[in-house]
Amino acid sequence: MIPAPLRLRLDGDALVSNWRFLAAMSGPAACGAAVKANGYGLGAREVVRRLADAGCRDFFVATWNEALALAGLGVAVSVLHGMREEDLPAALAAGSARPVLNTVQQVRRWREAGGGACDVMVDTGMNRLGIRPEDVAAGLLDGLAVETLMSHLACADEDVPLNALQRERFAALAGRTAAKRMSLANSAGIALGADYAFDLTRPGISLYGGVQVAAFAEQIRQVVFPQVQLLQRRLVPAGQSVGYNATWTAQADTEVAIINLGYADGYLRCFSGKGRAWAGDIELPVIGRVSMDLTALDVSGAPDLAEGDWVTIDYSLPQTAALSGLSQYELITGLGGRFDRLWE
Ligand SMILES: *Cc1c(COP(=O)(O)O)cnc(C)c1O
């Protein structure tokens, strides 16, 4: 393989350190890891391998193809989107992966197929996936081998009454099923306090550097550092413009670098005229429009930066979200397939 002109430097120590912090914040509850969407774009197998070495035992993906991609790693995988008819053969054959049953129909399907251990999602107020608490009370899960009964918080990153309401509705289900464990909190939910942790927490975004709550700001480290190679360096004379629709015009003669990154890589047009990169500690502002595969930087401050050199894109998740208006989730899962992913 030819090395790509763009890469994600992935800090494995930061990933593990983030998990250890979230595990400590989870108190006596176990701390799992959401690795759906290919480990939020970092590469699920590499994430799982590192977190399993650190002691993580519970992993969450969205689909059965994502579960199959983790085969052979010897870890327990819960498939959050449950089990459609077409998933059933894979679900029954999967050794260490189990469905998170979300609907009455999925519970029936699993029973009729003679399925074994499963998880169950109960909806406590988000109205996304999950069976109703009333269905649990009515005995829907009686006799089912439920490993983990879970629910999901709609507003964990906000201080709103719905959090306590969801927690109370969920807590009321304790002892109503044969479930060995109960699980409610995602990353931000862990910060809501010990009574949200139950037996198992399910952080995702904060493992990968996401910070939505003040309590995490000091402790959560950046994991993903996009780095991009310069394809060309040019002098743009005063009065000339750069890029599509000529949205930027040089006020004075300006040194400009063209880098191998664009919106097809997840570096969206909202970074036009707003984003920045770094050459060491020299700041390089994005100028003009971000194109599909290319972006221009003002490199006046970096006289030695040359064709073939690498720069690091500013991509701290909380700051970049504030700058761009994109969510931290969109920022990290949008990074595309053209990046090499290099762990260190
Ligand atoms: C994605 C997801 C998580 C992880 O959420 P973060 O906000 O990324 O921490 C946990 N539980 C469920 C059900 C999810 O879908």
The ligand as an ORCA input file, in Angstrom:
! r2SCAN-3c Opt
* xyz 0 1
  C     -24.028      5.446     21.223
  C     -24.596      4.895     22.475
  C     -23.890      4.995     23.671
  C     -22.637      5.823     23.813
  O     -23.034      7.181     23.850
  P     -21.997      8.385     23.980
  O     -22.856      9.577     24.057
  O     -21.157      8.352     22.748
  O     -21.197      8.150     25.207
  C     -24.398      4.338     24.781
  N     -25.569      3.649     24.701
  C     -26.299      3.572     23.568
  C     -27.566      2.824     23.560
  C     -25.841      4.200     22.411
  O     -26.569      4.140     21.299
*
